[in-house]
Amino acid sequence: MKYLNYILIAVGAFVAMYAKTNAEQNQYVLIGGIVVLMIGIYRVAKTVPSKTEREEVENNDDEAL
């Protein structure tokens, strides 16, 4: 499941760049590529813990010792 996020990012970036290179830009393909790219980035960012959560976990681990 983790690799799906990276595949979404790669496909979204490729589609957005492909749509941008043509002389006649297809706006819908460009928007679709950007949407897929942003969904992939969001899914990756969602799995990264926030700084405050990480500090709380580290503090709890230190107190347990």
A tleap script that builds the chain and sets N, CA, C and O, in Angstrom:
source leaprc.protein.ff14SB
mol = sequence {
  NMET LYS TYR LEU ASN TYR ILE LEU ILE ALA
  VAL GLY ALA PHE VAL ALA MET TYR ALA LYS
  THR ASN ALA GLU GLN ASN GLN TYR VAL LEU
  ILE GLY GLY ILE VAL VAL LEU MET ILE GLY
  ILE TYR ARG VAL ALA LYS THR VAL PRO SER
  LYS THR GLU ARG GLU GLU VAL GLU ASN ASN
  ASP ASP GLU ALA CLEU
}
set mol.1.N position { 0.828 -1.190 0.000 }
set mol.1.CA position { 0.000 0.000 0.000 }
set mol.1.C position { 0.872 1.253 0.000 }
set mol.1.O position { 0.489 2.279 -0.562 }
set mol.2.N position { 2.034 1.169 0.625 }
set mol.2.CA position { 2.937 2.316 0.691 }
set mol.2.C position { 3.410 2.707 -0.704 }
set mol.2.O position { 3.566 3.889 -1.010 }
set mol.3.N position { 3.637 1.699 -1.545 }
set mol.3.CA position { 4.144 1.971 -2.882 }
set mol.3.C position { 3.096 2.615 -3.772 }
set mol.3.O position { 3.441 3.280 -4.749 }
set mol.4.N position { 1.837 2.430 -3.455 }
set mol.4.CA position { 0.770 3.056 -4.224 }
set mol.4.C position { 0.899 4.576 -4.172 }
set mol.4.O position { 0.659 5.249 -5.174 }
set mol.5.N position { 1.271 5.120 -3.024 }
set mol.5.CA position { 1.440 6.564 -2.891 }
set mol.5.C position { 2.517 7.075 -3.834 }
set mol.5.O position { 2.331 8.093 -4.501 }
set mol.6.N position { 3.639 6.375 -3.889 }
set mol.6.CA position { 4.734 6.805 -4.749 }
set mol.6.C position { 4.375 6.638 -6.227 }
set mol.6.O position { 4.803 7.427 -7.070 }
set mol.7.N position { 3.600 5.627 -6.528 }
set mol.7.CA position { 3.138 5.437 -7.907 }
set mol.7.C position { 2.198 6.567 -8.306 }
set mol.7.O position { 2.271 7.069 -9.428 }
set mol.8.N position { 1.312 6.969 -7.393 }
set mol.8.CA position { 0.408 8.091 -7.669 }
set mol.8.C position { 1.192 9.370 -7.930 }
set mol.8.O position { 0.861 10.127 -8.842 }
set mol.9.N position { 2.228 9.613 -7.135 }
set mol.9.CA position { 3.046 10.813 -7.325 }
set mol.9.C position { 3.737 10.774 -8.678 }
set mol.9.O position { 3.733 11.765 -9.408 }
set mol.10.N position { 4.329 9.632 -9.017 }
set mol.10.CA position { 5.052 9.522 -10.286 }
set mol.10.C position { 4.106 9.661 -11.474 }
set mol.10.O position { 4.417 10.373 -12.429 }
set mol.11.N position { 2.960 8.994 -11.428 }
set mol.11.CA position { 1.999 9.061 -12.536 }
set mol.11.C position { 1.442 10.476 -12.664 }
set mol.11.O position { 1.321 10.999 -13.772 }
set mol.12.N position { 1.105 11.091 -11.542 }
set mol.12.CA position { 0.575 12.457 -11.584 }
set mol.12.C position { 1.575 13.439 -12.145 }
set mol.12.O position { 1.213 14.305 -12.941 }
set mol.13.N position { 2.834 13.318 -11.742 }
set mol.13.CA position { 3.871 14.215 -12.266 }
set mol.13.C position { 4.082 13.983 -13.756 }
set mol.13.O position { 4.220 14.935 -14.524 }
set mol.14.N position { 4.105 12.721 -14.162 }
set mol.14.CA position { 4.307 12.402 -15.582 }
set mol.14.C position { 3.161 12.955 -16.427 }
set mol.14.O position { 3.401 13.566 -17.469 }
set mol.15.N position { 1.935 12.749 -15.994 }
set mol.15.CA position { 0.774 13.216 -16.758 }
set mol.15.C position { 0.765 14.744 -16.824 }
set mol.15.O position { 0.473 15.314 -17.875 }
set mol.16.N position { 1.080 15.405 -15.717 }
set mol.16.CA position { 1.094 16.873 -15.716 }
set mol.16.C position { 2.180 17.408 -16.645 }
set mol.16.O position { 1.956 18.381 -17.366 }
set mol.17.N position { 3.350 16.780 -16.633 }
set mol.17.CA position { 4.426 17.228 -17.528 }
set mol.17.C position { 4.080 16.925 -18.985 }
set mol.17.O position { 4.368 17.732 -19.869 }
set mol.18.N position { 3.468 15.775 -19.242 }
set mol.18.CA position { 3.080 15.402 -20.597 }
set mol.18.C position { 2.050 16.388 -21.154 }
set mol.18.O position { 2.141 16.799 -22.310 }
set mol.19.N position { 1.082 16.759 -20.337 }
set mol.19.CA position { 0.040 17.674 -20.789 }
set mol.19.C position { 0.617 19.063 -21.033 }
set mol.19.O position { 0.105 19.816 -21.862 }
set mol.20.N position { 1.670 19.399 -20.320 }
set mol.20.CA position { 2.270 20.729 -20.442 }
set mol.20.C position { 3.145 20.846 -21.686 }
set mol.20.O position { 3.329 21.955 -22.188 }
set mol.21.N position { 3.696 19.737 -22.208 }
set mol.21.CA position { 4.641 19.803 -23.317 }
set mol.21.C position { 3.984 20.005 -24.671 }
set mol.21.O position { 4.623 20.528 -25.584 }
set mol.22.N position { 2.761 19.617 -24.828 }
set mol.22.CA position { 2.096 19.761 -26.126 }
set mol.22.C position { 1.847 21.225 -26.449 }
set mol.22.O position { 1.660 22.050 -25.554 }
set mol.23.N position { 1.848 21.537 -27.744 }
set mol.23.CA position { 1.550 22.906 -28.170 }
set mol.23.C position { 0.120 23.265 -27.793 }
set mol.23.O position { -0.151 24.364 -27.308 }
set mol.24.N position { -0.792 22.324 -28.022 }
set mol.24.CA position { -2.175 22.519 -27.589 }
set mol.24.C position { -2.341 21.816 -26.251 }
set mol.24.O position { -2.522 20.599 -26.195 }
set mol.25.N position { -2.280 22.578 -25.197 }
set mol.25.CA position { -2.372 21.982 -23.865 }
set mol.25.C position { -3.816 21.567 -23.587 }
set mol.25.O position { -4.753 22.345 -23.767 }
set mol.26.N position { -3.965 20.333 -23.148 }
set mol.26.CA position { -5.273 19.869 -22.727 }
set mol.26.C position { -5.392 20.173 -21.238 }
set mol.26.O position { -4.752 19.523 -20.411 }
set mol.27.N position { -6.200 21.146 -20.910 }
set mol.27.CA position { -6.316 21.625 -19.531 }
set mol.27.C position { -6.861 20.537 -18.600 }
set mol.27.O position { -6.460 20.458 -17.439 }
set mol.28.N position { -7.759 19.711 -19.099 }
set mol.28.CA position { -8.350 18.675 -18.264 }
set mol.28.C position { -7.326 17.602 -17.893 }
set mol.28.O position { -7.333 17.099 -16.770 }
set mol.29.N position { -6.454 17.253 -18.828 }
set mol.29.CA position { -5.409 16.271 -18.536 }
set mol.29.C position { -4.419 16.865 -17.541 }
set mol.29.O position { -3.975 16.175 -16.624 }
set mol.30.N position { -4.072 18.133 -17.712 }
set mol.30.CA position { -3.162 18.806 -16.788 }
set mol.30.C position { -3.747 18.858 -15.380 }
set mol.30.O position { -3.054 18.564 -14.405 }
set mol.31.N position { -4.996 19.224 -15.275 }
set mol.31.CA position { -5.663 19.288 -13.967 }
set mol.31.C position { -5.756 17.896 -13.356 }
set mol.31.O position { -5.540 17.731 -12.155 }
set mol.32.N position { -6.072 16.902 -14.164 }
set mol.32.CA position { -6.145 15.525 -13.657 }
set mol.32.C position { -4.799 15.053 -13.133 }
set mol.32.O position { -4.732 14.411 -12.086 }
set mol.33.N position { -3.718 15.368 -13.857 }
set mol.33.CA position { -2.381 14.994 -13.400 }
set mol.33.C position { -2.015 15.668 -12.093 }
set mol.33.O position { -1.431 15.045 -11.207 }
set mol.34.N position { -2.356 16.932 -11.974 }
set mol.34.CA position { -2.063 17.661 -10.734 }
set mol.34.C position { -2.873 17.098 -9.577 }
set mol.34.O position { -2.367 16.990 -8.460 }
set mol.35.N position { -4.130 16.739 -9.834 }
set mol.35.CA position { -4.971 16.162 -8.771 }
set mol.35.C position { -4.386 14.834 -8.289 }
set mol.35.O position { -4.302 14.596 -7.084 }
set mol.36.N position { -3.985 13.975 -9.213 }
set mol.36.CA position { -3.405 12.684 -8.836 }
set mol.36.C position { -2.104 12.902 -8.064 }
set mol.36.O position { -1.846 12.216 -7.075 }
set mol.37.N position { -1.285 13.856 -8.515 }
set mol.37.CA position { -0.051 14.190 -7.823 }
set mol.37.C position { -0.323 14.654 -6.396 }
set mol.37.O position { 0.352 14.217 -5.464 }
set mol.38.N position { -1.297 15.525 -6.220 }
set mol.38.CA position { -1.611 16.047 -4.885 }
set mol.38.C position { -2.206 14.965 -3.981 }
set mol.38.O position { -1.952 14.967 -2.777 }
set mol.39.N position { -2.986 14.050 -4.536 }
set mol.39.CA position { -3.512 12.949 -3.731 }
set mol.39.C position { -2.369 12.083 -3.217 }
set mol.39.O position { -2.368 11.685 -2.052 }
set mol.40.N position { -1.394 11.788 -4.078 }
set mol.40.CA position { -0.241 11.004 -3.655 }
set mol.40.C position { 0.564 11.705 -2.587 }
set mol.40.O position { 0.982 11.080 -1.612 }
set mol.41.N position { 0.788 12.999 -2.760 }
set mol.41.CA position { 1.551 13.766 -1.763 }
set mol.41.C position { 0.792 13.814 -0.445 }
set mol.41.O position { 1.397 13.683 0.619 }
set mol.42.N position { -0.510 13.999 -0.497 }
set mol.42.CA position { -1.316 14.032 0.728 }
set mol.42.C position { -1.242 12.709 1.479 }
set mol.42.O position { -1.109 12.691 2.703 }
set mol.43.N position { -1.327 11.612 0.750 }
set mol.43.CA position { -1.289 10.293 1.395 }
set mol.43.C position { 0.065 10.024 2.043 }
set mol.43.O position { 0.136 9.390 3.096 }
set mol.44.N position { 1.145 10.507 1.414 }
set mol.44.CA position { 2.476 10.345 2.014 }
set mol.44.C position { 2.601 11.232 3.251 }
set mol.44.O position { 3.104 10.791 4.285 }
set mol.45.N position { 2.148 12.472 3.147 }
set mol.45.CA position { 2.257 13.413 4.263 }
set mol.45.C position { 1.403 12.975 5.450 }
set mol.45.O position { 1.741 13.264 6.598 }
set mol.46.N position { 0.309 12.285 5.181 }
set mol.46.CA position { -0.578 11.828 6.251 }
set mol.46.C position { 0.102 10.794 7.143 }
set mol.46.O position { -0.231 10.681 8.323 }
set mol.47.N position { 1.047 10.043 6.593 }
set mol.47.CA position { 1.707 8.995 7.373 }
set mol.47.C position { 2.863 9.521 8.210 }
set mol.47.O position { 3.345 8.820 9.100 }
set mol.48.N position { 3.320 10.747 7.941 }
set mol.48.CA position { 4.429 11.330 8.696 }
set mol.48.C position { 3.857 11.929 9.982 }
set mol.48.O position { 2.937 12.744 9.914 }
set mol.49.N position { 4.376 11.548 11.148 }
set mol.49.CA position { 3.832 12.092 12.393 }
set mol.49.C position { 4.236 13.558 12.568 }
set mol.49.O position { 5.291 13.986 12.100 }
set mol.50.N position { 3.385 14.306 13.243 }
set mol.50.CA position { 3.708 15.701 13.491 }
set mol.50.C position { 4.817 15.796 14.534 }
set mol.50.O position { 5.099 14.829 15.242 }
set mol.51.N position { 5.432 16.950 14.623 }
set mol.51.CA position { 6.552 17.138 15.538 }
set mol.51.C position { 6.098 16.975 16.987 }
set mol.51.O position { 6.821 16.392 17.795 }
set mol.52.N position { 4.912 17.480 17.328 }
set mol.52.CA position { 4.440 17.378 18.705 }
set mol.52.C position { 4.149 15.933 19.092 }
set mol.52.O position { 4.431 15.528 20.220 }
set mol.53.N position { 3.590 15.154 18.174 }
set mol.53.CA position { 3.343 13.742 18.472 }
set mol.53.C position { 4.645 12.996 18.698 }
set mol.53.O position { 4.741 12.158 19.595 }
set mol.54.N position { 5.645 13.302 17.885 }
set mol.54.CA position { 6.935 12.634 17.994 }
set mol.54.C position { 7.599 12.985 19.321 }
set mol.54.O position { 8.202 12.118 19.954 }
set mol.55.N position { 7.499 14.249 19.757 }
set mol.55.CA position { 8.091 14.655 21.025 }
set mol.55.C position { 7.381 13.978 22.189 }
set mol.55.O position { 8.028 13.578 23.156 }
set mol.56.N position { 6.057 13.843 22.110 }
set mol.56.CA position { 5.307 13.187 23.181 }
set mol.56.C position { 5.699 11.720 23.308 }
set mol.56.O position { 5.851 11.206 24.417 }
set mol.57.N position { 5.861 11.054 22.179 }
set mol.57.CA position { 6.262 9.648 22.203 }
set mol.57.C position { 7.664 9.513 22.782 }
set mol.57.O position { 7.916 8.601 23.570 }
set mol.58.N position { 8.578 10.401 22.407 }
set mol.58.CA position { 9.934 10.350 22.936 }
set mol.58.C position { 9.934 10.626 24.429 }
set mol.58.O position { 10.669 9.970 25.169 }
set mol.59.N position { 9.133 11.576 24.894 }
set mol.59.CA position { 9.059 11.883 26.331 }
set mol.59.C position { 8.490 10.707 27.109 }
set mol.59.O position { 8.973 10.395 28.198 }
set mol.60.N position { 7.486 10.059 26.574 }
set mol.60.CA position { 6.897 8.902 27.257 }
set mol.60.C position { 7.892 7.753 27.320 }
set mol.60.O position { 7.946 7.038 28.321 }
set mol.61.N position { 8.674 7.568 26.275 }
set mol.61.CA position { 9.699 6.523 26.279 }
set mol.61.C position { 10.781 6.809 27.304 }
set mol.61.O position { 11.256 5.894 27.977 }
set mol.62.N position { 11.172 8.062 27.430 }
set mol.62.CA position { 12.202 8.434 28.408 }
set mol.62.C position { 11.702 8.234 29.837 }
set mol.62.O position { 12.464 7.802 30.702 }
set mol.63.N position { 10.430 8.544 30.094 }
set mol.63.CA position { 9.865 8.392 31.429 }
set mol.63.C position { 9.736 6.914 31.802 }
set mol.63.O position { 9.853 6.561 32.976 }
set mol.64.N position { 9.498 6.058 30.823 }
set mol.64.CA position { 9.343 4.636 31.083 }
set mol.64.C position { 10.667 3.998 31.520 }
set mol.64.O position { 10.680 3.003 32.245 }
set mol.65.N position { 11.759 4.579 31.076 }
set mol.65.CA position { 13.066 4.037 31.448 }
set mol.65.C position { 13.358 4.454 32.848 }
set mol.65.O position { 14.411 4.114 33.387 }
savepdb mol mol.pdb
quit
